[in-house]
Amino acid sequence: MSLPESLADDLGEMDFARMAALARSAAGLASRDDLGSVLAALAGELGNLEDVAGAQVVIAEGNDSLQLMGSAGFAADPEFFGLLAACQERGADLATFRALADGTQIVIPGRRAQMLASDAWSPLHAYLREVEWSDFVATPFPLNGAGTGVINCYMAAGAAVTPDAITFFRSMGALAGLAIDYHDLMRRDRERVRREERDRLARDLHDSVLQRMFALSMQSKALERAADRMGDTGAELAAEARTFYETSQSARAELRAIVESERTTSVGETGLLDALEQFARQWRSDALQIEITADARTDNRDPAFLEDVYFIVTEAVFNAVRHARPTRVSASIVEQKGVTCVVRDDGTGFDADRPNAGFGLRSITQRASHWAGSVVLSSGRHGSRIEVAFPDADRRPSDGPRT
């Protein structure tokens, strides 16, 4: 990945200390897997400079949802954005929001004194007093069309905001955008490798195990016919052969459903509902109704999230069909303050006191926790219900919880 032109143009204008900080931050792109740690390290490099008392790296991804991705100088405060919102309600001028909205760098001399003298900023006065600083610089940067970000720098008391400092902050902003784009590319590459591996597994199962299962079922059928020709002496053998044939047919159907679900690599392209319908067609019969509903708005979410939702729903349906002998299964995906998936069946139920006893339920729980989701199980004489709720479905797994 090449450096942005703006970053390359600025390299010749920096002093050694700032050039070294930029180089260390750039090296972090290759040495760290977690996006949050990269941006936290970038904020740390800013905080280590003599003329910077504190720094923050903030990103916004639609609906004014802010995430504090890295901070230096100030103590971590999970209530920071809540306190910031309280200041805004009291009429405070939020330079961070202006920088994000306008896309222009903002420099405010004497910002700390202004904020501490204003009652509008009183909810954040304790936070602002943690560090001795004076001027404030907010430097926005783009996120490859997915949103915007801003680097907030709190200049040390007595330090001047020089043209060199302005150039350096702009370069660090470009580097932050580059870090986010880089990790997005890495995430998509990992998803591609995962899909290719599932396709390979599905092909292997189809070409080897399924074919062998078919051969076994045919052999059992041939054995049954031979036993029938033996008359009464072969009745017991014929019955055993029929049982073996029926078992092998059931196993083939389950394995074929697994193969088909593993082959589903285009959830983000075809849409979640179509992908789930494709899965459900493998199981529908005169004795089993399967109903699938999904809010079309869910298809606008992260493809990796859609993929996990797909496997959560199919695993829940698969478990019900295999173990509960239902006549009806329904699955719904609803968009309302996040995403909620509910799978119901009218089968024989399961032991709700041991929800993690089976691999399928463990898999559902693990996939849900990957996106900070919760799983609620209930079961009784009239069937079972599994609800998986994602109140913060836009959160990237590598980001950690939103502040």
C-alpha positions in Angstrom: 0.0 0.0 0.0 1.5 3.4 -1.0 1.6 6.5 1.1 -1.0 9.1 0.5 0.4 12.0 -1.6 -0.3 14.5 1.3 1.7 12.4 3.7 4.6 12.0 1.2 4.7 15.7 0.5 4.9 16.6 4.2 7.9 14.3 5.0 10.5 16.8 4.0 9.1 19.5 6.3 9.5 17.8 9.7 12.2 17.8 12.4 13.9 14.6 13.5 11.8 13.9 16.6 8.5 14.2 14.6 10.0 12.1 11.7 10.9 9.4 14.2 7.5 9.4 15.8 5.9 9.1 12.3 8.2 6.2 11.4 7.5 4.3 14.6 3.7 4.7 14.0 4.1 3.6 10.4 6.0 0.5 11.6 3.1 -0.3 13.9 0.9 -0.9 10.8 2.9 -4.1 10.1 3.6 -5.2 13.6 0.2 -5.0 15.3 -2.8 -7.1 14.3 -5.4 -5.2 16.4 -6.6 -1.9 15.0 -7.3 -0.5 18.4 -3.7 -1.1 19.5 -2.3 0.6 16.4 -4.3 3.8 17.0 -3.5 3.7 20.7 0.2 3.5 19.8 -0.2 6.4 17.4 -1.8 8.5 20.2 1.0 7.4 22.5 3.7 8.6 20.0 1.9 12.0 19.9 1.8 12.1 23.7 5.6 11.4 23.9 6.5 14.6 22.0 7.7 17.5 24.2 5.2 20.0 22.9 2.2 17.7 23.2 0.6 17.2 26.6 -2.2 14.9 25.5 -3.8 13.3 22.4 -6.9 11.5 21.3 -7.7 9.5 18.1 -11.5 9.5 17.5 -13.4 8.0 14.6 -17.1 8.6 13.6 -19.0 6.0 11.6 -22.5 7.3 10.7 -25.2 8.6 13.0 -22.6 10.7 14.9 -21.4 7.5 16.7 -18.0 8.3 18.0 -15.3 5.8 19.2 -12.2 6.8 21.2 -9.6 4.6 19.5 -6.5 5.9 21.3 -5.6 8.3 24.0 -2.4 9.6 25.7 -1.9 11.9 28.6 -5.4 11.8 30.0 -6.7 8.9 32.1 -9.1 6.5 30.3 -12.7 7.6 31.1 -15.5 5.4 29.7 -17.9 8.3 30.3 -15.9 10.8 28.2 -18.4 11.0 25.3 -21.3 11.1 27.7 -19.8 14.1 29.4 -19.0 15.7 26.1 -22.6 15.3 25.1 -23.7 16.9 28.4 -21.4 19.9 27.5 -23.0 20.2 24.1 -26.4 20.3 25.6 -25.2 23.2 27.8 -24.2 25.1 24.7 -20.5 24.3 24.5 -18.8 24.7 21.1 -17.3 21.2 20.2 -14.3 21.8 18.0 -14.0 18.0 17.5 -17.5 17.9 15.9 -16.7 21.0 13.8 -13.5 19.4 12.5 -15.4 16.2 11.6 -18.2 18.0 9.9 -16.1 20.5 8.0 -13.1 18.4 7.3 -10.8 21.3 8.1 -8.0 21.5 10.7 -9.0 23.7 13.7 -6.5 25.5 16.0 -7.7 27.2 19.1 -5.1 29.1 21.2 -5.7 29.2 25.0 -8.4 26.6 24.7 -7.9 25.1 28.1 -8.4 28.5 29.9 -11.5 29.1 27.8 -13.1 25.8 28.6 -12.3 26.0 32.4 -13.8 29.5 32.5 -17.1 28.4 30.9 -19.9 26.8 32.8 -21.0 25.0 29.6 -17.8 22.9 30.0 -18.3 22.1 33.7 -19.1 18.4 33.2 -15.6 18.0 31.8 -13.7 20.3 34.1 -12.2 17.5 36.2 -11.0 15.7 33.0 -9.5 18.9 31.6 -7.5 19.6 34.8 -5.8 16.2 34.7 -3.1 17.5 32.3 -1.4 20.9 32.0 -2.0 22.1 28.5 -2.9 25.3 26.7 -3.7 25.3 22.9 -5.9 22.8 21.1 -5.5 21.3 17.5 -8.2 19.1 15.9 -7.0 17.4 12.7 -9.6 15.5 10.6 -8.8 12.6 8.3 -11.0 10.4 5.9 -11.7 6.7 6.5 -11.8 5.5 2.9 -15.5 6.5 2.4 -16.6 4.7 5.6 -16.6 7.8 7.8 -14.2 10.3 9.2 -11.7 10.6 12.0 -10.0 13.3 14.0 -6.8 13.6 16.0 -7.1 15.9 19.0 -3.8 17.3 20.3 -3.6 19.2 23.5 -0.4 21.3 23.4 1.8 21.6 26.4 1.7 24.8 28.3 4.0 27.3 26.7 4.4 25.3 23.5 3.6 27.2 20.3 1.5 25.7 17.5 4.0 26.2 14.7 3.5 25.5 11.0 5.8 22.5 11.4 3.5 21.1 14.1 0.4 21.7 11.9 2.1 19.8 9.1 3.1 16.9 11.4 -0.5 16.5 12.8 -1.8 16.5 9.3 0.6 13.7 8.4 -0.3 11.7 11.5 -4.0 12.0 10.5 -3.2 10.6 7.1 -1.3 7.8 8.8 -4.3 7.0 11.0 -6.5 6.8 8.0 -4.0 4.5 6.3 -4.0 2.3 9.4 -7.7 1.9 9.3 -7.8 1.2 5.6 -5.0 -1.3 6.0 -6.8 -3.3 8.7 -10.0 -3.2 6.7 -8.1 -4.8 3.8 -6.6 -7.4 6.2 -10.0 -8.2 7.6 -11.5 -8.7 4.1 -8.5 -10.9 3.2 -9.0 -13.1 6.2 -12.7 -13.4 5.3 -11.8 -14.5 1.8 -9.3 -17.1 3.1 -12.0 -18.4 5.5 -14.6 -18.7 2.7 -12.1 -20.5 0.4 -11.3 -23.0 3.2 -15.0 -23.7 3.7 -15.4 -24.2 0.0 -12.5 -26.6 0.0 -14.0 -28.5 3.0 -17.4 -28.6 1.3 -15.9 -30.0 -1.9 -13.9 -32.7 0.0 -17.0 -33.7 1.9 -19.0 -33.9 -1.3 -16.4 -35.7 -3.3 -15.4 -38.3 -0.7 -17.6 -38.7 2.3 -21.0 -38.2 0.6 -20.0 -40.6 -2.2 -19.0 -43.2 0.3 -22.3 -42.7 2.2 -24.2 -43.2 -1.0 -22.3 -46.4 -1.7 -23.0 -47.7 1.8 -26.8 -47.0 1.4 -26.8 -48.8 -1.9 -25.0 -51.8 -0.4 -27.5 -51.9 2.5 -30.4 -51.9 0.0 -28.8 -54.7 -1.9 -28.3 -56.7 1.3 -32.0 -56.2 2.2 -33.1 -57.5 -1.2 -30.8 -60.6 -0.8 -32.2 -61.2 2.7 -35.8 -61.0 1.4 -35.1 -63.7 -1.1 -34.1 -66.0 1.8 -37.6 -66.0 3.1 -38.3 -66.3 6.8 -34.6 -67.2 7.6 -33.5 -63.8 6.3 -36.3 -61.7 7.9 -34.1 -60.5 10.8 -31.2 -59.7 8.5 -33.6 -57.8 6.1 -34.9 -55.7 9.0 -31.4 -54.8 10.1 -30.5 -53.9 6.5 -33.5 -51.6 6.3 -32.6 -49.9 9.6 -29.0 -49.4 8.3 -30.3 -48.0 5.0 -32.7 -45.5 6.8 -29.8 -44.4 9.1 -27.5 -43.9 6.2 -30.1 -41.9 4.3 -30.7 -39.6 7.3 -26.9 -39.2 7.8 -26.5 -38.3 4.0 -29.3 -35.7 4.3 -27.6 -34.1 7.3 -24.2 -34.2 5.7 -25.6 -32.7 2.5 -27.1 -29.8 4.4 -23.8 -29.2 6.1 -22.1 -29.2 2.7 -24.6 -26.8 1.2 -24.3 -24.4 4.2 -20.5 -24.5 4.0 -20.8 -23.6 0.3 -22.8 -20.4 1.1 -20.1 -17.8 0.5 -22.2 -15.0 -1.0 -24.4 -13.9 2.0 -23.2 -10.3 1.5 -24.0 -10.5 -2.3 -27.3 -12.4 -2.4 -28.7 -11.0 0.8 -29.3 -12.7 4.1 -32.9 -13.8 3.4 -32.0 -15.5 0.1 -29.0 -17.3 1.7 -31.2 -18.6 4.5 -34.0 -19.6 2.1 -31.4 -21.6 0.2 -30.5 -23.4 3.4 -34.1 -24.0 4.4 -34.9 -25.7 1.1 -32.6 -28.5 2.1 -34.9 -29.4 5.0 -38.5 -28.5 4.1 -40.8 -31.4 3.5 -44.5 -32.3 3.9 -43.7 -33.1 7.5 -41.6 -30.0 8.3 -42.4 -26.4 7.7 -39.6 -23.8 7.9 -40.4 -20.1 7.7 -37.7 -17.5 7.3 -38.2 -13.7 7.6 -35.5 -11.0 7.6 -35.4 -7.2 7.5 -33.9 -6.1 4.3 -32.0 -3.3 6.1 -29.8 -5.9 7.8 -28.1 -6.5 4.4 -26.5 -3.0 4.7 -24.4 -4.2 7.6 -20.8 -5.5 7.7 -20.5 -8.7 5.5 -18.6 -10.4 8.3 -21.5 -9.7 10.6 -24.1 -11.0 8.1 -22.0 -14.2 7.7 -22.0 -14.9 11.5 -25.8 -14.2 11.6 -26.3 -16.6 8.8 -24.4 -19.4 10.7 -26.1 -18.6 14.0 -29.6 -19.0 12.4 -28.7 -22.1 10.3 -27.1 -23.8 13.4 -30.2 -23.1 15.5 -32.5 -24.5 12.8 -30.1 -27.5 12.2 -30.1 -28.3 15.9 -33.9 -28.2 16.1 -34.4 -30.4 13.1 -31.8 -33.0 14.2 -32.7 -33.3 17.9 -36.2 -32.0 18.6 -38.3 -33.6 15.8 -40.3 -30.5 15.1 -43.1 -30.0 12.6 -42.6 -26.3 12.3 -39.5 -24.1 12.7 -39.4 -20.3 12.2 -36.5 -17.9 12.1 -36.7 -14.1 12.1 -34.1 -11.3 11.9 -35.4 -8.0 13.1 -33.8 -4.5 12.9 -34.8 -2.5 16.0 -32.2 -0.8 18.1 -29.7 -3.2 16.7 -30.3 -6.7 15.3 -32.3 -9.5 17.0 -32.5 -13.1 15.7 -35.1 -15.5 17.0 -35.5 -19.1 16.1 -38.5 -21.1 17.4 -39.6 -24.7 17.0 -42.5 -26.9 18.2 -40.3 -29.9 18.9 -39.5 -31.9 22.0 -37.1 -29.3 23.5 -33.8 -29.6 25.3 -32.3 -29.2 28.7 -32.1 -25.4 29.1 -30.1 -25.8 32.3 -27.2 -27.1 30.2 -27.2 -24.6 27.3 -23.5 -25.1 26.4 -23.6 -28.9 26.4 -23.7 -29.2 22.6 -21.2 -28.0 20.1 -23.9 -26.2 18.1 -25.0 -24.1 21.0 -21.4 -23.3 21.9 -20.8 -22.2 18.3 -23.9 -19.9 18.5 -22.7 -18.4 21.7 -19.1 -17.8 20.4 -20.3 -16.2 17.2 -22.7 -13.9 19.2 -20.0 -12.9 21.6 -17.7 -12.0 18.7 -20.1 -9.0 18.1 -21.0 -8.3 21.7 -24.3 -10.2 21.3 -26.3 -12.0 24.0 -28.0 -15.4 23.8 -31.2 -16.3 25.6 -32.5 -19.9 25.5 -35.8 -21.3 26.6 -37.3 -24.8 26.2 -40.4 -26.7 27.3 -43.0 -29.2 26.3 -44.3 -27.0 23.5 -40.9 -26.3 21.8 -37.8 -24.2 22.1 -36.8 -20.6 21.5 -33.3 -19.1 20.9 -32.9 -15.3 20.8 -29.6 -13.7 19.9 -29.5 -9.9 20.3 -26.9 -7.6 18.9 -27.5 -4.1 20.4 -24.3 -2.7 18.9 -24.2 -4.7 15.6 -22.1 -2.0 13.8 -19.2 -2.5 16.2 -16.1 -4.1 14.6 -14.9 -7.2 16.6 -11.4 -5.7 16.8 -12.6 -2.4 18.2 -13.5 -3.4 21.6 -16.6 -2.0 23.3 -17.8 1.4 22.3 -17.2 4.3 24.7 
